[in-house]
Amino acid sequence: MTDRTLSQPRKENRFGLWYGWVILGVVFIVLCSLIGTRTSFGVFFKTLSAEFGWNRAQTSGAFSVGMIGFAVSAPFVGWMLDRWSIRWTMSLGVLLFGLGMFMGFFVNALWKLYLMNFLLSLGFGAATYVPQVQVLSNWFVKRRGLALGLTSSAQGLAFATSVISAALIGWLGWRETYLVFSGLVLLVTFPLVVIFIRDLPSDKGTVADMPFLNPEEIANARDKTSTTGNVKPAQSKFPAELVFSLRFALLFGIFGSIGFSYTALVVHLVPLVTDGGFSQSGGAALFTIFGLSVFMGTLISGISDRIGRTPTYMIGASMVAGACLLLASSLGAGTYQFIAGAVIAGLGLGVARPSIAALLTDHFGGPGFGRVNGMMMMLFAFSGSLGPVTIGYLFDRLGRYREGVILLASIFLCSCFFSAALEKLKHPGVEGR
C-alpha cells in the first residue's frame, strides 16, 4: 500500500466527508442543469411553432433529431469510459452541450433548430446518463439503487425550470433565454465537473461504500485496492456475447419503452394541457408539478435495494400507464384530471427510471460495462427519437392527443412483460438486489 493511499483517507476523515458524496452531488448538478435546459423544449414548443409556421410533427422532430444525436454518441461515449476517463468525458460533454445551447440564439430555420438539438445532444450523451451509471457504480455498490435514485431525482427538479423558462421567454425572448441557459452550463456546471469528478474511489484514497461498511470491511477493501492498483479493468474486444444475449434484449425492451414514452411526454405534455384549456404559464406550472412528482418518485426508487429492481420497476410502469389513460380521458374534461394524471405519471417515471439503470449495472457490471451501457443508451435514444415525432404525427392526422396518449399507456404495460421475463432468468448474483 502506497504512502498516498494511506495518507489520503486520514485527510478525508479529518474533514468528515466521504468523497463519494461529492461525486453524487456534482452528478446531481450536471443532470439538473443539462436535463432542465434540454427538457424545456416543450415550453419553447408553441412559441417556435407559431413564429416560424411549423406544424407539430416538424417542431417535435427537432427533439427527435436530438435523441438521434444522443444515440450516435452513446456507443462512442461507452468506449471512452472504458478506455479513457469518466471525468474528462463528462467535461467534454458539458462543454459541447453548452456550445450547442448557445447556437439556439441563431436559429431562424428548421434545419438550424435540428442541428442545434443534434449537437447539444451529442454533449448530453457524454455528460449525463451513460457516465452517471458508471461513475456512481464505481463509488456505490451496496447502495447503488439509492445513489442512482438520489441523482436521478435531479431529473424531477430539472423540470421545475419550465416555469423559469416561461418567465425568461416572456421577459427576454426565446433567443436570449437560450443564451442564459448556455451561460449557466458553461460558467457553472463545466468548472464543477473539471474540478471535482473522479473516476474511482482509489483516486481519492478511499473505497466504495465507505459509510455503509464496518471497519473490517473497510480494511479488506483497502487491501484489495492496494493489490489491484488504480487501473480500470477494460476489455480489448467488443463484448458481443453480452450485447447479443436474451438478457440484453429483454432489458432493451424495458429501456426502449421508457425512452419512447418519456420523450413523448416531455415534448407534448405542455401542448396537450394548453390544448385542454391551460394558459402557457399554466402549462409550464403543470410541467413543474410533473417534474416535482418525478423528483419524489426517484427518492422512493431506492426501495429497489430492498424489494428488488423488477417489482420496483413494475410498480412505476403501471403507475405511468394508468396516468396516461387518465390524461387521455381528461381531454375536454377538467383541470383536476390533468393535474392528477401529471402527478401520477411523474411519480411512476421517477420510480421506474433509476430502477432500470440499476438493473443494467446488476446484470452487466464489470469489464466492458462502458460499451454495454453505451449500446443500451444508443438503443434507448433511438427509441426516444421516435416518441415525440410519432405523437406529433398522430396529432396532425387526428387533431387530438387521445390516441397518442393511449399508445403510451400500452407501451408501458408491454414493458412490464419484458421485466417479468427478465426476472425469470438466472441472476448473476451482483450485490444491490
C-alpha positions in Angstrom: 0.0 0.0 0.0 1.5 3.4 -1.0 2.0 6.4 1.2 -0.5 8.3 -0.9 -3.2 5.6 -0.3 -2.5 5.7 3.4 -2.4 9.4 3.9 -5.4 10.4 1.8 -8.0 8.6 3.9 -6.7 10.4 7.1 -7.2 13.7 5.3 -10.6 12.7 4.2 -11.6 11.6 7.7 -10.3 14.9 9.2 -12.8 16.8 7.1 -15.5 14.2 8.0 -16.8 13.9 4.4 -16.6 10.8 2.3 -15.7 11.9 -1.3 -18.4 9.7 -2.8 -21.0 12.3 -1.6 -19.1 14.9 -3.5 -19.3 12.8 -6.6 -23.0 12.2 -6.1 -23.6 16.0 -5.6 -21.7 17.0 -8.8 -23.5 14.4 -10.8 -26.8 15.7 -9.4 -25.9 19.2 -10.5 -24.9 18.1 -14.0 -28.1 16.2 -14.5 -30.2 19.0 -13.1 -28.7 21.8 -15.3 -28.5 19.8 -18.5 -31.8 18.0 -18.3 -33.5 21.2 -17.1 -32.4 23.2 -20.1 -32.9 20.4 -22.6 -36.4 19.4 -21.5 -37.6 23.0 -21.5 -38.1 22.3 -25.2 -41.8 21.8 -24.5 -42.1 25.3 -23.2 -40.4 26.7 -26.3 -42.6 24.5 -28.5 -45.6 26.6 -29.3 -43.5 29.8 -29.5 -41.2 28.4 -32.1 -44.1 26.7 -34.0 -46.1 30.0 -34.1 -43.2 32.2 -35.1 -42.0 30.1 -38.0 -45.2 28.4 -39.0 -44.0 24.8 -38.3 -46.6 22.1 -37.6 -46.3 19.9 -34.5 -44.6 17.0 -36.2 -41.9 19.3 -37.7 -41.3 21.1 -34.4 -41.2 18.0 -32.2 -38.9 16.4 -34.9 -36.1 18.7 -33.5 -36.2 16.8 -30.2 -36.3 13.5 -32.1 -33.2 14.5 -34.1 -31.6 15.4 -30.7 -32.3 11.9 -29.5 -30.6 10.5 -32.6 -27.6 12.7 -31.7 -27.7 11.1 -28.2 -27.9 7.6 -29.8 -25.0 8.3 -32.1 -22.8 9.5 -29.3 -23.7 6.8 -26.7 -21.6 3.8 -28.0 -18.5 6.1 -28.5 -19.0 7.5 -25.0 -19.2 4.0 -23.6 -15.9 3.1 -25.4 -14.3 6.3 -24.0 -15.4 5.5 -20.5 -13.8 2.0 -20.7 -10.6 3.3 -22.3 -10.1 6.9 -21.2 -11.6 8.9 -18.2 -15.1 9.5 -16.9 -14.0 12.9 -15.6 -12.8 14.2 -19.0 -15.5 12.5 -21.0 -18.1 14.3 -18.8 -16.2 17.6 -19.1 -16.1 17.3 -22.9 -19.9 16.6 -23.0 -20.8 19.5 -20.8 -18.7 21.9 -22.9 -20.3 20.6 -26.2 -23.8 20.9 -24.6 -23.2 24.5 -23.6 -22.0 25.4 -27.1 -25.0 23.7 -28.7 -27.3 25.7 -26.4 -25.5 28.8 -27.5 -26.5 28.0 -31.1 -30.2 28.5 -30.1 -29.7 32.2 -30.3 -29.1 32.0 -34.1 -32.0 29.7 -35.0 -34.0 31.1 -37.9 -34.8 28.0 -39.9 -36.0 24.5 -39.1 -32.7 22.8 -40.1 -30.8 25.1 -37.7 -33.1 24.0 -34.9 -32.5 20.4 -35.8 -28.7 20.9 -36.0 -28.7 22.7 -32.6 -30.6 19.9 -30.9 -28.3 17.3 -32.6 -25.1 18.9 -31.4 -26.2 19.6 -27.8 -27.5 16.1 -27.6 -24.0 14.7 -28.5 -22.8 16.5 -25.4 -25.7 15.4 -23.4 -24.9 11.8 -24.1 -21.3 12.3 -23.0 -22.2 14.1 -19.8 -25.3 12.5 -18.3 -26.9 9.1 -18.3 -24.0 7.0 -19.7 -21.3 8.3 -17.3 -23.8 8.7 -14.4 -24.4 5.0 -14.2 -20.7 4.1 -14.5 -19.2 6.6 -12.1 -21.8 6.0 -9.4 -21.5 2.3 -9.8 -17.7 2.7 -9.1 -18.4 4.6 -5.9 -21.6 2.9 -4.7 -22.2 -0.9 -4.7 -24.3 -1.9 -1.7 -26.4 1.2 -2.1 -26.4 1.5 -5.9 -30.1 1.9 -6.1 -30.0 4.7 -3.5 -27.3 6.6 -5.3 -28.9 6.3 -8.7 -32.3 7.3 -7.2 -30.8 10.4 -5.5 -29.0 11.7 -8.6 -31.9 10.8 -10.9 -34.1 13.0 -8.6 -32.3 15.9 -10.4 -34.4 15.0 -13.4 -37.6 15.9 -11.5 -36.1 19.2 -10.1 -34.9 20.0 -13.6 -38.4 20.1 -14.9 -39.1 22.9 -12.5 -37.0 25.1 -14.8 -40.1 25.1 -17.1 -41.6 27.9 -15.0 -38.2 29.8 -15.2 -38.1 29.1 -19.0 -41.6 30.5 -19.5 -40.7 33.6 -17.4 -37.5 34.2 -19.3 -39.1 33.8 -22.7 -41.8 36.3 -21.7 -39.2 38.7 -20.3 -36.2 38.4 -22.5 -37.4 36.4 -25.6 -36.7 32.8 -26.6 -33.3 33.6 -28.2 -31.9 35.4 -25.2 -33.2 32.5 -23.0 -31.0 30.1 -24.9 -28.1 32.4 -24.1 -28.9 32.4 -20.4 -29.0 28.6 -20.4 -25.7 28.4 -22.3 -24.0 30.7 -19.7 -25.4 28.5 -16.8 -23.9 25.4 -18.3 -20.5 26.8 -19.4 -19.8 29.0 -16.4 -21.2 26.9 -13.6 -21.6 23.2 -14.5 -18.5 22.8 -16.6 -16.0 24.0 -13.9 -17.6 21.8 -11.3 -17.1 18.7 -13.4 -13.5 19.5 -14.2 -12.6 20.3 -10.6 -14.4 17.6 -8.6 -15.3 14.5 -10.7 -13.0 11.5 -10.0 -13.4 8.1 -11.7 -12.6 5.7 -8.9 -12.6 5.8 -5.0 -8.9 4.9 -5.1 -8.3 8.3 -6.9 -9.1 9.9 -3.6 -7.5 7.2 -1.4 -10.8 5.8 -0.3 -13.1 2.8 -1.0 -16.6 2.3 -2.4 -19.5 2.4 0.0 -17.4 3.5 3.0 -20.3 5.0 5.0 -22.1 1.7 4.7 -19.2 -0.6 5.7 -17.9 -1.8 9.1 -14.2 -1.3 10.0 -13.3 -4.8 8.9 -15.0 -4.4 5.5 -13.2 -1.1 5.0 -9.8 -2.7 5.8 -10.5 -5.6 3.4 -11.5 -3.1 0.7 -8.3 -1.1 1.2 -6.2 -4.3 1.0 -7.9 -5.2 -2.3 -7.3 -1.7 -3.6 -3.7 -1.7 -2.8 -3.3 -5.1 -4.6 -5.2 -4.3 -7.7 -4.0 -0.7 -8.0 -5.8 2.2 -9.6 -6.4 0.8 -13.1 -9.9 0.4 -14.5 -10.4 -3.1 -16.0 -11.0 -3.0 -19.7 -12.0 -5.4 -22.4 -9.9 -5.4 -25.6 -12.7 -6.8 -27.7 -16.3 -5.6 -28.1 -18.5 -7.6 -25.6 -20.6 -9.2 -28.3 -21.6 -12.2 -26.1 -23.2 -9.7 -23.7 -24.9 -7.4 -26.2 -26.3 -10.3 -28.4 -28.0 -12.1 -25.5 -31.5 -12.6 -24.3 -30.8 -10.7 -21.1 -29.7 -7.6 -23.1 -32.7 -7.9 -25.5 -35.2 -8.0 -22.6 -33.5 -5.0 -20.9 -33.7 -3.2 -24.2 -37.5 -3.9 -24.3 -37.7 -2.0 -20.9 -35.3 0.8 -21.9 -36.9 1.3 -25.3 -40.4 1.6 -23.7 -39.1 4.2 -21.3 -37.3 6.1 -24.0 -40.2 6.3 -26.4 -42.8 7.3 -23.8 -40.6 9.6 -21.7 -39.5 11.8 -24.5 -43.1 11.9 -25.9 -44.4 13.2 -22.5 -41.6 15.7 -22.1 -42.3 17.3 -25.5 -46.0 17.1 -25.7 -47.3 17.4 -22.1 -47.4 21.2 -22.2 -49.0 21.4 -25.6 -51.5 18.7 -24.5 -52.7 20.6 -21.4 -52.7 24.0 -23.2 -55.0 22.4 -25.8 -57.1 21.4 -22.9 -57.6 24.9 -21.6 -54.4 25.8 -19.6 -52.6 29.0 -20.4 -48.9 28.8 -21.5 -47.8 29.8 -18.0 -50.3 27.3 -16.5 -49.0 24.6 -18.7 -45.4 25.4 -17.6 -46.6 25.2 -14.0 -48.2 21.8 -14.5 -45.0 20.6 -16.1 -43.2 21.8 -13.0 -45.7 19.8 -10.9 -44.9 16.8 -13.1 -41.2 17.3 -12.5 -41.6 17.6 -8.8 -43.5 14.3 -8.9 -40.6 12.7 -10.8 -38.4 14.0 -8.0 -40.5 12.4 -5.3 -40.6 9.1 -7.3 -36.8 8.9 -7.7 -36.4 9.3 -3.9 -38.8 6.4 -3.5 -36.9 4.3 -6.1 -34.2 3.4 -3.6 -36.6 0.7 -2.3 -35.3 -1.4 -5.2 -32.3 -2.1 -2.9 -34.7 -3.9 -0.6 -37.6 -5.3 -2.6 -35.8 -5.9 -5.9 -35.4 -3.9 -9.2 -38.2 -5.7 -11.1 -41.0 -5.2 -8.6 -40.0 -1.6 -8.2 -40.0 -1.1 -12.0 -43.4 -2.7 -12.5 -44.9 -0.5 -9.8 -43.6 2.6 -11.6 -44.5 1.5 -15.1 -48.1 0.5 -14.0 -48.5 4.0 -12.5 -47.4 5.7 -15.7 -49.7 3.5 -17.8 -52.7 4.4 -15.5 -51.7 8.1 -15.6 -51.7 8.1 -19.4 -55.1 6.6 -19.6 -56.3 9.3 -17.1 -54.8 12.0 -19.3 -56.5 10.5 -22.3 -59.9 10.6 -20.6 -59.2 14.1 -19.3 -59.1 15.7 -22.8 -62.1 18.0 -22.8 -62.9 17.1 -19.2 -61.4 19.3 -16.5 -58.4 20.7 -14.7 -58.1 18.2 -11.8 -57.8 15.2 -14.1 -54.9 16.8 -15.9 -53.2 17.5 -12.6 -53.8 14.0 -11.2 -52.5 12.5 -14.4 -49.3 14.6 -14.4 -48.6 13.8 -10.8 -49.1 10.0 -11.1 -47.1 9.9 -14.4 -44.3 11.8 -12.7 -44.2 9.5 -9.6 -44.2 6.4 -11.8 -41.4 7.6 -14.1 -39.4 8.6 -11.0 -39.7 5.2 -9.6 -39.1 3.3 -12.8 -36.1 5.2 -14.4 -33.4 4.7 -11.7 -34.6 1.1 -11.2 -33.7 0.1 -14.8 -30.3 1.9 -14.6 -29.5 -0.2 -11.5 -30.8 -3.3 -13.3 -28.4 -2.8 -16.2 -25.4 -2.5 -13.8 -26.6 -5.5 -11.8 -26.6 -7.7 -14.9 -23.6 -6.3 -16.8 -21.3 -4.6 -14.3 -17.7 -5.4 -14.8 -15.1 -5.2 -17.6 -16.6 -3.8 -20.8 -19.6 -2.3 -19.0 -19.0 1.1 -20.6 -19.5 -0.3 -24.0 -22.6 -2.3 -23.0 -24.0 0.8 -21.3 -23.2 2.8 -24.4 -25.0 0.4 -26.7 -28.1 0.3 -24.4 -28.2 4.1 -24.3 -27.9 4.2 -28.1 -30.9 2.0 -28.4 -32.7 3.9 -25.7 -32.1 7.1 -27.6 -33.2 5.8 -30.9 -36.5 4.7 -29.3 -36.7 8.1 -27.7 -36.3 9.8 -31.0 -39.5 8.0 -32.3 -41.7 9.1 -29.4 -42.1 12.9 -29.9 -42.5 12.7 -33.7 -44.9 9.8 -33.6 -47.2 11.5 -31.1 -46.9 14.8 -33.1 -47.8 12.9 -36.3 -50.8 11.3 -34.7 -51.9 14.8 -33.5 -51.5 16.3 -37.0 -53.6 13.4 -38.5 -56.3 13.2 -35.9 -56.4 16.7 -34.5 -56.1 15.4 -30.9 -53.8 13.7 -28.5 -56.1 11.0 -27.1 -54.9 8.1 -29.3 -51.3 9.0 -28.9 -51.5 9.0 -25.1 -53.3 5.7 -25.1 -50.4 4.3 -27.2 -48.0 5.4 -24.5 -50.1 3.6 -21.9 -50.0 0.4 -24.0 -46.2 0.6 -24.4 -45.6 0.9 -20.6 -47.9 -2.1 -20.0 -45.9 -4.1 -22.5 -42.7 -3.2 -20.8 -43.9 -4.9 -17.6 -44.0 -8.2 -19.6 -40.3 -7.7 -20.5 -39.4 -7.1 -16.9 -41.3 -10.2 -15.8 -39.4 -12.3 -18.4 -36.1 -10.9 -17.3 -36.8 -11.8 -13.7 -37.1 -15.5 -14.7 -33.5 -15.5 -16.0 -30.9 -16.6 -13.5 -29.4 -13.5 -11.9 -25.6 -13.2 -12.0 -25.6 -12.6 -8.2 -24.4 -9.0 -8.1 -25.0 -7.1 -4.9 -27.7 -4.5 -4.8 -30.7 -6.7 -5.4 
